[in-house]
Amino acid sequence: MSALRALSAVALAAVLFTSCNCRSASAESDEHGHNHEATDEVHITRAQTDIVGIKFDTPAYTEVTTTLKCTGRLDVNPAADAAVTPLMPGVVKRILVKPGQQVTAGQPVAEIENTEAIALQQQYLQAAERLSLAQKELARQQTLAEQGAGIAKNLQAATTECSIASTEVYGLGVRLRMAGIDPASISPASLVRVMTVSAPITGTISDIAVTTGSYAEGTTPVMSILDASGIYCTATVFEKDLPLVTTGETATVTLLNNPSVVISGKVVSVNPAIDPATKAVEVRVDLSDIPADVRLLPGMGVTARLNTGHRTELTLPSDAFTTEGGKSYVFVIEHEDDDELHLVKTAVTTGVSADGITAILPSPDGSMPVTSDTRVAVEGTFYIASMAADHGEHNH
């Protein structure tokens, strides 16, 4: 496709160059035949428009969404950012995940060896044995009481002892499960020395702070997990623009490091406090439809565009516009005949761009350089701009 476009451009340039030579006699402005003033007018034959694929259309009135452009950053809900910390300190035997890997809540992520785990399992087995004996004694006392041979004080003591033993077994079982050890799997002959550390939430491994063989403290996280669904945008809105912001309105967010990625969002809250230093307010935008291949991290810089309403604007396809020196231009048909079109490069002020169309705003003097009756080039403007530049350069 690029080769065809290049060939078309060369063919068009050749034809235009020939056309320019045919008119060169009348364009001479000094004794050497030089004209130093570049022109914004381009002459193109109808045959040339067919070769290149140049098409024309008139601007149309379209309902567009007005937006407020803001700077911002990404933040994360506290519940969506989890630290993985072992219950007990120990030596890291295995790391079962890697940074960037997706994990689910409860999934094993590391194994840590700790001799204290042996003592905890022994305590659990001893408590379980006491509970078994207490249950048997309680059953015996209940049988005696039913036969009228029991003593109320002994039955009460057996009931109390059984309750205490049951509570102790439950508490030690909870500690074992937190350490990654299943109480039902241990026995005096199969005590576990290695504890399994599990993911507390579903998300992505964002950081691993230990290596195999290192010593992990029981109070220091060994890794972090981030749930991207909990990431949101904090947009900075200046006080003067606050009347334009409405909760529930839609928005879009782009990353500063990857502007091609556009993420949908919704304004969910406006901070009631104004920063006295900046006279700005933080606006929360919840994100949705986050692309799976886009990595979002708290603290990333973003550009947020908050939708502020809808209005009808004069629009053209975005491909109709060219830029030069920071200004936008379109090519307007000034007049035409059976064989040739006379185009004029016309400066315009652009507004909102979305879904392949761009709004045209009034010029600073209030005038509209194009109207709904103006015929404008909407395809092939790249070639027209190239020919306009060449025309100016070769009028010497």
N, C-alpha and C positions, 0 to 999 in steps of 0.2 A: 504493500500500500504506500509506504514512504517513497519508494522508487517511482511509482506512478505519479504521486504528487510532485516530486522533484522534476520529473519529465514535463508535467503539465505547466509547472512554473516557468521552466526554461522556454517552452513553446510560447507561452503567453508573453514572456519578456521579449522574445524575439519579434513577435508580431507588433507589440507596443513600441518597441524600438524603431521598427520600420515605419510605424504610423507617426512617431515623433519626428523622424527624419523628413517625412513628407511635408511636415509643417514647420521645419526648422527655419526656412527662409523668412517667414513672417515673425518668428520669435526672436530674431537677432536684435539685440539692444545696444551693441557697440560695434566698432569697426572690426573686431575680431569675431563677431557672431556669438558673444557670451551673454547669457541671461542669468544673473546671480540670484534672482528671487525664486525660491522654491514655490511650487503651486500646490494647493490642496485639492485640485480638480484632477480627476482621472477619467480618461476616455477608454471605453471598452466596447468592442464589437459584440454583437449577439452571438456570433460564432465562438468568440473567446469565452463567453459565459457558459456555453454548452461544453466546451473542452474542459474547463476547470470545475464546473459544477456549481457555479455561483447562482444563488437563488435570492429572490426578493419577496418581501412581504410588508404589510403595514402594521404599526404598533396596535395592540389591543388592550382594552381595559379589563383588568383581571383583579380579583380579590386576593390581596396579599396579606401576609402576617407581618406586623411591625414588631421589631425586636429592640431590646436594650442590651448592648454589648458590655460585659463586665469581665474583670479579671477574677481569678479565684484559685482555689487549691482543692485537692482531694483529702477528705478526712474519713475516718472509719468509726463505726459504732463500737463501743467498748466490748460488747459481746461477740463481735466478729474478729477480734484480735486476741488470740489465746497464746499463753506461754505454757510450754510443756515442761513440767517439773516433776522429777521422781519423788515418791514419798520418802524414800531413804537414800542416803548417799551411797556411792559405790563406784566400782570400776566399770566403764562402758565396755561391754563385750561386743555388741554389734549395733550398728546403726542401720535400720531397715528401710530408710527412705532417703531421698535426695532433694536438694532445693528445687522448688518449682513443681514438685510432684503433688498431685491431688490425693487427698486422704479423706476417709470418712470417720465420723465420730466412733471411737472404740477400736479403731484399727491399730495394731501394734506398730510402733515407730522406732523403738530402741529396746535393748536388753542391757540390764545393769546387774552386776554381781555384787552381793553384799552378804557377809557372814551373819549380820544381824537378822537377816531373814530366817536363818535356821532357828534362832532363839524364838522368833515370833511364831513360827510354825509349831515349835515344841510347846509353847504356851497354849496355843490353840488346841493341840491334841490333848494336853493335860486337862484343859477346861472341858473339852468334849467328854473325856472319861469321867470327870466329876459330875457332869450333867447326866450321863448315863446312870451312874450309881444313885444320884439324887432322884431320878425318875423311878428307878426300881424301888427305892425306899418309900417314895410317896405312894406308889401303887400298893405296896405292902401295908402301909398304915391305913389307906383307904379301905382295903379288904378287911382289916381288923375292926375298923369302925363300923363297917356294914354288918359284921358278925356280933357286934356289941362287946368285943373284947379289947377294943383300942382305947387309947388314952388321948384325949383331945389335944393336950399339950404336944404330944409327939407328932400328931398329924399336922398341927400348925407349923412345927419346926421343919418337918419334911417339905411342906409346901413352900416355906420361905427359902430353904436351901435350893430347891429346884428352880425357883424364880431367879435367884442370884446366879446360879450356874448357867441358866439359859441366857441371861443378859450378858454374861462374860463371853460366852461362845459367840453370840451375835456380834458384839463389839470387836472381838479379835478377827472374826470372819470379814467384817467390813474393812479392817486394816489390811488384811491379806489381799482382798480384791482390789483395793486402791494400789497396792504394790504389784498388781498384775499376777497374783497367785490365786488359783481356784482352790478354796478350802476342801472341796470334795475330792480333789485330785491328790491330796497329800496323805501320807501314812508314815509310821515310824521308820519304814524301810525306804521311803522315797521322798525325802525332804528336798525342797527346791532351793538352790543357791542363787539362781538367776531370776531377777524380777523383770517382767514385761511392762514397758511404759507405753501407754495408749494415747491416741489423739483425743483431746477433750471435745473438739468440734470438727465439723466437716469444713474443709478448705484446702488451701495450698501451703506447702511448707515454704515459708518465706526466709527462714534463717536457721542454720544449725551451728550451735556454739561449742560443740564438743567434737572430739575425734575418738576413734576406737583406741582403747587403752588408757584414755584420760580418766581422771577422777571427777565424778559429778557430785557436787554438793546437793544435799537434799533441799536446799532453799534457793538454788540457782537454776533458772530455766536451761534446759539442754537444747531447745529449739523453739521456734515460733510458728504459729499457723495463722494464716489470714484468710478469712472468708470474704471473697470479693463482692458477694451480694450485699455485704454490710458497708461498702464504700459509698460515700455520697460526696457531692460537691458543695463547698462553701463559697458562694459568690459574694463579692464586695460591691455593694450598691451605695452610691453617694446620696446624701440626704435629699438633694434636689430632685432625684429620680425616684424616690420612694413612692410617690403617688401613682407611678406607672406599674408597680409590682403588685400582683394579685396572687394569693395562695390558690393552688389548684390549677394555675395556668401552666401550659407546657413550656419546655425549654430544650436547648441543645447544648452539649458540652464537647469541646475539642481539646485534645492534649497539646501542650506547647511543643513537646518533643515529637509529635506525630499529628499535625493538623489535618491530615486526610481522614482520620478516624472521627466520626461524628456519633455521639452517644445521646440517645433520647433521655429526657428527664422531666420532672414535674416540681414546681415550687411548692414545698410543703410547710415552710414556716419562715417567719421573718423575726430576727432577733429584736426584742423591744428596746435594747440599749444601743445608743449611738456612741461610737468611738470619738471622744472629744478631740483627739489629735488629728484624725483624718476626716471627721464629719461623715463617716460611712457606717453602714449597717451590714451585718452578715446575714445572708439569705441562704437557707438550706434548699438544695435541689437533689431530690432522690433520683438515682439513675436506673434505667431499665434497658433491656436488650443489649447488654454489654457483649461485644464480640468475644468469642471463646479464645481467639488468638491474640487478644490485647491484654497486656499485663498492667493492672492498675495498682499503684502503691500510694499509701498515705503520704501527703506532702508534695505530690506532683502538682506542677503549675498547669492551670487550664484557662481556657477562654469560655465563658458562659454567655449564651444569648437567650435572654428571657423574653418570651413572647408577651407583648403588651397590648395586643388588640388586632383588629382586622380593618382594612380599608381598601377601597378600589383605586388602583394605580394604573397608569399607562405603562405597558410592559413590552419587552421584546425578548426573543430567545437570547440567552447569555452569549451564544456564539456570535451574535451580531456586533459585539463590542470589541474594540481594540484599545490598548492603553499606550500612551506615549508621554513621557515626562510627568508621570503621576496623574494624567488626565485621561478621561474616557472619550472615545470617539465612535461614531457610526458613519457609514457611507450612504448618503442620500442621493436618490436620482433627482438631479436638478431639471434635466430635460432629456428627451430621447427622440430618436427618429427610427426609421425602418431598420437601419443597419447598426446604429451606435447608441450607447448610453453614456451620458455625461454625469459622473458622480462627484459629489462634494463631500470631503471629510468634515464632519460636523461635530463639534464638542458638545457633550451632554453631561448632565449630572446624574449619577446612578444612585439608586436606593437599595432596597432589600433584594437579595438574590436567593432563590430557592426553587428546587425542582426544575432546574434548567431555564428559568426565566429571570429577568432582572427588571426592576422598576426604574422608570425615568422620572426624575424630579425636576421641578422648575429651576431654571438658571438663577444665579444670585440676583439678577435684575428682575426676577419674577416671570420672565418669558419662558415659553416652551419651544425649544429648537426643533422639535418634531411633534407631529400630531397624529391622530388616528388615520389621517388621509395621506401621510407621508410614506412613500415607498422607500424601504431601506434594505440593504443587503444583509441577509440573515445567515447565509452560508457562503463560504469562500472568502470571507473578509481577510484571512491571512494573506491570500494572494493579492487582493486589492491593496492592502497596506504595503506589501512589498513593492508593487508597481508604483504606488504613490511615492515611496521613498526613492526608488530608482529614477522616477520621472524628475524629481527635484534635483538629484545628484547629476543627471545627465543633461540638464538644461544649462550647459556651460558653453 
